[in-house]
Amino acid sequence: MDLESLGEEVKLNIRKASSIDEIESIRIKYLGKKGELTKILHSIGDIPAKERPRAGKLANKLKNEFSELIKEKKEEITKQKSLPWMDLSLPGRKPTMGGLHPLSILSQEIQDIFIQMGFSIVTGPEIETEYYNFTALNTPEDHPARDMHDTFYLKDGRLLRTHTSPVQIRTLEKHSPPLRIISPGRCYRVDTFDPIHSPTFTQIEGLWIDKDISMADLFGTLDLFAKKIFGKDVKTEFFPSYFPFTEPSAEMWIECPFCKGKGCSVCKKRGKIETVGAGMVHPNILKSLGYGEFNGFAFGMGVDRIAMTKYDIDDIRLFFQNELQFLRQFDDSKL
Ligand SMILES: [Zn+2]
C-alpha cells in the first residue's frame, strides 16, 4: 500500500472510532512497535536513494498527524463520556395541556345564551337534604320520585341531588322576586350505563319569577334558546306534560335537525326530539315561600342530551370514557 492510501485509511478509521479501546487498537495497528507505519519507517533505508528523502518526509509527517489525531480523538471521547446524554438536534416536546370537556363547553354556551336574556348564574351543593330536593319542590313523602332507588342516599339521610331545582328554592329563600336565574350543575340518579343512560348527568335549570308571567313568555324564551343552539330555522313544538313542581307543565320538542322532520335514526323516526321540560311554577311552592302574589316559569334540560342531539352522538358513555380522539373534536385550542 502506498503512503497516501495508508494515510487516508488511518484518518478514516480514527474518525469512525467511538471508544478509547478502538482508538488504542488503531494506534497499535499503525504506530505500535510492529505497526504498519513503523515498519515503513524502519524500511526507508531499503528504498532507492532517489525516492528516499520524499518517502521519509511523508512517513514522518503521517506519523505526527496520526499521533495528533489519536490524541484529539481520545480527548473528544473522554469529554463526551463526562457529559449527560443530550441530543440538541431533537425538536422540543410540547407541554401537554388540558382542554375543556365537550359538556363544559356546551354548558357554557347555554349559560351565555340565557345571560344575554338577563338571567344570572347560581350554583348549589350536589349533596342535598330531602327537603330541598323533594319536599320544597311539591314532591311529598309518598311521591314515587322519592323512591330510594331513584337516587343515592348518604347514611345521614342526605342524598345526591336528582336535579338542580334545589338551587331555585335556596335562591328564593335568600332573594325575593322578581328574579331570573339559571342553575347549571352535576346531578345523579340510580341508572346503570347504557347508550342513553348514565348515573350522573349535567343539568341546567332556569327560573323566572315576576308578576303576570305567562306560558307565552315561557314558550318565547325556550324557542329563542332552541334557535340559538340548533340554528335559527329550527322549529319548536310544545306538548302538555307533568312535573310535580310545575302546573301546567310542558315539554319542548325540536324538529330533528338531521332529517328536518322526515324521521331518521337519531330521532327514532319521530321527526322531532324532546329537548326541555318546563312549566309554570306550582303556586303551592311560591305560596309556601311567601311569594303568593308572584308567578313565573321554570325549565330544565340535560346538557348531555342536548349535546347528543347537537353533535349527533349516539352513545352517552362517550362523554365519560375520556378518549382523547373523541374529546379533541370539541376542543377549540386543538391541543
Ligand atoms: Zn331525525
Residues whose N, C-alpha, C, O or C-beta is under 5 A from the ligand:
A	BS01	ZN	C256 F258 C259 G263 C264 V266 C267 G271
